[in-house]
Amino acid sequence: MLRVDPENYRRVNIPYYARRSTIFLKPPEGISQMATHIGIGFSRHRDNQQAAREAATQAKMDLRAANTAWAMLLCTGHYDPQKIVPVVNETLRNPKLIGCSTTGIILSGSIETRGVAVLAIASDEMKFGDGFVEHLDTMSPQDVGLELAKRCLADFGAHGRQVFVFFVDSRLKNISPLLKSVQGTLGNIFPVVGAGSCNHVQGKNTFKFYRGRVLTNAVSGVIMGGHMAVGVGSQHGWRPLGKPRTISVAVDNVIRSIDDRPAYNIYEQYFEQEAAQLRGRRSEQMAILYPLGIFIEESRNYLLRNAVDIQKDGSIVCQGDIPQGARVHIMIGNKDSCKQAARIAAEEAHQNLLGKEPKLIIVLESMSRQKLLGRMAFQEVVKIKEVFGPRIPIIGMYADGEVSPMQSAERFKRPHLQNESITVLAIG
């Protein structure tokens, strides 16, 4: 926790406790005092309402402010969001709020596979504008992105915007047109980060939250801006296996052929009989261990794509769009490369703060990494702490698809849907 010395407003470090944090910042000379207060609460109580009340109350206690400007709510699939959201909303006095369901919650002191987490911010420095769009199956992805960005902008006003964060239904077949619309509306050089909602029970509905509402088949988002700085870093840690291949035919998020052969053949060439798992019950394991890497020329880096389905003709269905003619590899990684990638992502985010002191770290990470790392998952948090220090509050989630700029390209240029990655958003 960080508190203020009342005599000279210098920052005083106090040991982090109970996953909560409050930040008071000294204003620049000649400017009236401004403050940002950050509270994080968590509960693993089995009762829905009790868990919601504990998490929200814990976050609110650390704010030391009457009103919450913005909040983020995360809960695992063990809870009924219809019972969680109203309690959080009431406890925090009806704040602007977004969030989603997840398979796991990332905190400064632990990785939680069951629980409710609440981030609350009270600030006269930062500004927030939120919005949502539902019934995604009745609209084109382009229109969804346009409508979402317009609603958030309308709520945000004329302040200087700094970052856009959103949560989307992961079952949306192709998110790339949505991203293009958001970027086109908010600006070409503007950090856009997001996550696909998920659930620990495969095939079960996932949920998005917007203020006091629980949404399915929807997207909710927030623009943050005002007196703040933003740093974003994203990495995956996988490396290419074998020689490059060429995507001969691709339509949207479906790879029809690679090197003029059915796309599925790339797995058969390397894994022979084991490749049949992609068509069977163990396809998820194959996707986690051996995703496809699409080489992106503009960033000189690989964009990972999980195989979510194999069609009868050998086409591979992926979670995001596929550029026809691009080079492609099967990718491999391990636990050590994941941990190192977490540190590199944190270093990128820290560098992009451009010297500003971090106040908060939000982590959006692939649930595939959670499954791969298992009990070692917290080691990624350790790597992030090595960069930002042990007392900066951290909150995050595991996602089914992550959105962020590829940092090796022009700063905050184009957001991409990624798989098996970790995105670190630093707010200063």
Secondary structure, 3 states (H helix, E strand, C coil): CEEECCCCCCEEECCCECCECCCCCCCCCCCCCCCEEEEEEEECCCCHHHHHHHHHHHHHHHHCCCCCCEEEEEEECCCCHHHHHHHHHHHCCCCEEEEEEECCEEECCCEECCCEEEEEEEECCEEEEEEEEECHHHCCHHHHHHHHHHHHHHHHCCCCEEEEEEEEECCCCCCHHHHHHHHHHHCCCCCEEEEEECCCCCCCCCCEEECCEEECCEEEEEEEEECCCEEEEEECCCEEEEEEEEEEEEECCEEEEECCEECCHHHHHHHHHHHHHHHCCCHHHHHHHCCEEEEECCCCEEEEECEEEECCCCCEEECCCCCCCCEEEEEECCHHHHHHHHHHHHHHHHHHCCCCCCCEEEEEEEHHHHHHHHHHCHHHHHHHHHHHCCCCCEEEEEECCEEEECCCCCCCCCEEEECCCEEEEEEC
